[in-house]
Amino acid sequence: MTQELAQIDWSRPWYDAVRPAWQALGLEGEEFAGAFNRQAAQRALRNHRDLPITFVPQESLPEGMAYEEFISATGNVPTRENLHDFFNGLVWQTFPLIKRELNALQAAQIEAAGGSKARGPARDAATIFDENAALLVVRASSAGRELVDELRAHCWDAALFEKRAMFGPDAQLWLFGHALMEKLVAPRKAITAHVRVVFAPDDYFGFDAGARRAWIDGTVAQTLRAEGLSTSSFTPLPVLGVPGWWPGQDQAFYLDTSVFRPKRTS
């Protein structure tokens, strides 16, 4: 596992969200689940049933029981020694309120289905969020709303090239999905996130990074609790297209329709 962790380039901007959680682990040869448990205890992480979050071996998951159902019932998160579950643990440390609400939503859907393995739209959306979501925090202004409209319309040149100066001062992408983070260990231009837009007041952009994470965690969790989730909540965004996240982002970069695809009209 040490070799796998060594592949991660922590200087990449797409790891900004979870980098502090990684630094807090202080791994020195131990298995990362133990470090996760130490941090979870220090932060008093709980699931939606107020059970302590504990990272346990994958073998602890009973045969035939859904992963999400097990976390809901016990607070135990089955964890393997691989990059996928490593990033999942970092997200639990970074956005614990969002993770809690996603698990509550998934568990409720499983219960409503009476144990059926069939997935409904809400559970599908929660899985997509958990695995591949990114949170685009945009200033609640006319310019911010125009940027979001252009992204949703796949007007890539207008949103990502012409409005590139908005990224940082008025728009920020925070990765959430642990599978997305794992894929970006070996970055490719085609890697695409399912983006959920979060409009933020002016005050947010004056916060330090820690306060921004806390604001995102609380705000998004509250929205999920109040409104639920559906697959229509997302819009695609090729991650390496975020201004400043990859070299060579000239206008031609965004005209590559194999990656920056036009919006379907049917």
C-alpha positions in Angstrom: 0.0 0.0 0.0 2.9 2.3 0.6 3.8 2.1 -3.0 0.3 3.0 -4.1 0.2 6.0 -1.8 3.5 7.1 -3.2 1.8 7.5 -6.6 -0.4 10.4 -5.3 0.9 13.8 -6.3 -0.4 15.9 -3.4 0.5 19.1 -5.1 -2.3 18.7 -7.6 -5.1 21.2 -7.1 -7.8 18.4 -7.2 -6.5 17.1 -3.9 -6.9 20.5 -2.1 -10.1 19.3 -0.4 -8.7 16.3 1.3 -5.0 17.3 1.6 -5.4 18.5 5.3 -7.0 15.2 6.2 -4.1 13.3 4.7 -1.6 15.5 6.5 -3.4 14.9 9.8 -3.1 11.1 9.5 0.7 11.2 10.2 1.1 7.7 8.6 4.3 6.0 9.7 4.1 2.5 8.3 0.8 1.6 9.9 -2.2 0.5 8.0 -4.3 3.6 7.2 -7.5 2.3 8.8 -5.9 2.6 12.2 -5.0 6.2 11.5 -8.5 6.9 10.2 -10.0 5.5 13.4 -7.7 7.7 15.5 -8.8 10.8 13.6 -12.5 9.8 13.6 -12.4 9.4 17.4 -10.7 12.8 17.8 -13.3 14.4 15.6 -16.2 12.4 17.2 -17.5 11.4 13.8 -21.0 9.9 13.9 -23.4 8.4 11.4 -27.1 9.4 11.2 -28.0 7.1 14.0 -25.4 8.8 16.2 -23.1 5.7 16.2 -19.4 6.3 16.1 -17.8 6.0 12.7 -15.2 3.2 12.8 -13.2 1.8 9.9 -13.2 -2.0 9.9 -11.8 -4.7 7.6 -13.9 -5.5 4.6 -14.5 -9.0 6.0 -16.7 -7.5 8.7 -19.4 -6.9 6.2 -21.9 -9.7 6.5 -22.6 -11.7 3.4 -25.7 -10.5 1.7 -25.9 -7.2 3.5 -25.5 -3.9 1.5 -22.5 -1.8 2.3 -24.5 1.3 2.9 -27.0 -0.6 5.1 -24.1 -1.9 7.3 -22.7 1.6 7.8 -26.1 2.8 8.8 -26.8 0.0 11.2 -23.4 -0.2 12.9 -21.4 2.9 12.1 -18.7 0.6 10.7 -17.2 1.4 7.4 -15.7 -1.7 5.6 -12.3 -0.7 4.4 -9.7 -2.4 2.2 -6.1 -1.5 1.9 -6.4 0.2 -1.5 -6.5 3.7 -3.0 -10.3 3.6 -3.5 -11.0 3.1 0.2 -8.2 5.3 1.3 -9.7 8.3 -0.5 -13.1 7.3 0.9 -11.7 7.5 4.4 -10.2 11.0 3.7 -13.6 12.2 2.5 -15.2 11.0 5.7 -12.7 13.1 7.6 -13.2 16.1 5.3 -16.9 16.2 4.7 -18.5 14.1 7.5 -21.9 15.7 7.5 -22.4 15.2 3.8 -21.2 11.5 4.1 -23.7 11.1 6.9 -26.6 12.4 4.9 -25.7 10.3 1.9 -25.6 7.2 4.0 -28.9 8.1 5.6 -30.5 8.6 2.2 -29.0 5.3 0.9 -30.1 3.3 3.9 -33.7 4.8 3.7 -33.9 3.7 0.0 -32.7 0.2 0.9 -35.2 -0.1 3.6 -38.0 1.2 1.4 -37.1 -1.4 -1.3 -37.6 -4.1 1.3 -34.1 -5.6 0.8 -34.5 -5.7 -3.0 -31.2 -5.2 -4.9 -33.0 -2.9 -7.4 -31.7 0.7 -7.2 -34.1 3.6 -7.5 -33.2 7.1 -8.8 -32.4 8.5 -5.4 -30.1 5.6 -4.5 -28.4 5.8 -7.9 -27.9 9.6 -7.4 -26.4 9.0 -3.9 -24.0 6.5 -5.3 -22.9 8.8 -8.1 -22.5 11.6 -5.6 -20.4 9.4 -3.2 -18.2 8.0 -6.0 -17.8 10.7 -8.6 -19.1 14.1 -7.4 -17.4 17.4 -7.3 -18.9 20.5 -5.7 -18.7 23.7 -7.7 -19.1 26.6 -5.3 -20.1 29.7 -7.2 -20.7 33.3 -6.1 -24.4 34.0 -6.0 -24.3 36.8 -8.6 -25.5 37.4 -12.1 -22.1 36.5 -13.4 -22.0 33.4 -11.3 -25.4 32.2 -12.6 -24.4 32.9 -16.2 -21.3 30.8 -15.7 -23.4 27.9 -14.3 -25.9 28.2 -17.2 -23.0 28.0 -19.7 -21.6 24.9 -18.0 -25.0 23.2 -18.0 -25.4 24.1 -21.7 -21.9 22.7 -22.4 -20.7 26.1 -23.7 -17.2 25.1 -22.6 -15.3 27.9 -24.4 -17.5 30.5 -22.8 -17.5 29.0 -19.3 -13.9 27.7 -19.0 -11.9 29.8 -21.4 -13.6 33.2 -21.6 -14.5 33.2 -17.9 -11.4 31.5 -16.7 -10.6 34.5 -14.4 -13.7 33.7 -12.4 -12.1 30.5 -11.1 -10.6 31.2 -7.7 -12.3 34.6 -6.9 -15.8 33.6 -7.8 -15.9 29.9 -8.5 -14.1 26.9 -6.9 -14.3 23.2 -7.6 -14.0 20.9 -4.6 -13.7 17.2 -5.3 -15.9 14.9 -3.2 -16.1 11.5 -5.0 -13.5 9.1 -3.8 -13.5 7.1 -7.0 -12.9 10.4 -8.9 -9.9 11.1 -6.7 -8.5 7.6 -7.3 -8.8 8.0 -11.1 -7.0 11.3 -10.9 -3.9 9.6 -9.5 -3.2 9.0 -13.2 -4.8 12.1 -14.7 -6.3 11.9 -18.2 -8.1 14.7 -20.0 -11.3 12.7 -20.4 -11.9 12.2 -16.6 -15.2 13.8 -15.9 -16.9 14.7 -12.6 -20.6 14.8 -11.8 -20.8 18.4 -10.6 -23.3 19.7 -8.1 -23.5 23.5 -8.0 -23.6 25.3 -4.7 -24.3 29.0 -4.8 -22.5 30.9 -2.0 -22.8 34.3 -0.5 -20.0 36.9 -0.8 -18.9 36.1 2.8 -17.8 32.6 1.8 -15.1 33.9 -0.5 -13.5 35.7 2.5 -13.2 32.5 4.6 -10.0 30.6 5.0 -9.8 27.2 3.5 -10.9 25.3 6.7 -13.9 27.5 7.1 -14.8 27.0 3.4 -14.7 23.2 3.9 -16.9 23.5 7.0 -19.4 25.8 5.2 -19.6 23.4 2.2 -20.1 20.4 4.5 -22.9 22.0 6.5 -24.6 23.7 3.6 -24.7 20.7 1.3 -25.7 18.3 4.1 -28.6 20.5 5.0 -29.7 20.7 1.4 -29.5 16.9 1.0 -31.6 16.4 4.2 -34.2 18.9 3.1 -34.4 18.2 -0.6 -33.1 14.7 -1.2 -31.2 13.9 -4.4 -31.8 12.9 -8.0 -29.5 12.3 -11.0 -30.7 15.6 -12.5 -28.8 17.4 -9.8 -25.6 16.9 -11.7 -23.9 18.4 -14.7 -20.7 16.9 -16.2 -17.4 18.7 -16.1 -14.0 17.3 -17.4 -11.9 17.9 -14.4 -8.7 18.9 -16.2 -10.7 21.7 -17.9 -10.9 23.6 -14.6 -8.8 26.8 -15.3 -5.4 26.5 -13.8 -5.6 22.7 -13.2 -3.7 21.6 -16.3 -1.1 23.0 -18.6 -1.9 24.1 -22.2 -5.4 25.3 -21.6 -5.6 27.5 -24.7 -8.8 27.9 -26.7 -8.0 24.8 -28.8 -7.8 22.7 -25.6 -11.6 23.3 -25.0 -12.5 22.6 -28.7 -11.6 19.0 -28.3 -15.1 17.6 -28.7 -14.0 14.0 -27.8 -13.8 15.4 -24.2 -15.7 18.7 -24.2 -18.8 17.3 -25.8 -21.7 19.3 -27.1 -24.9 19.0 -25.2 -27.3 16.4 -26.5 -30.4 17.9 -28.1 -32.6 14.8 -27.8 
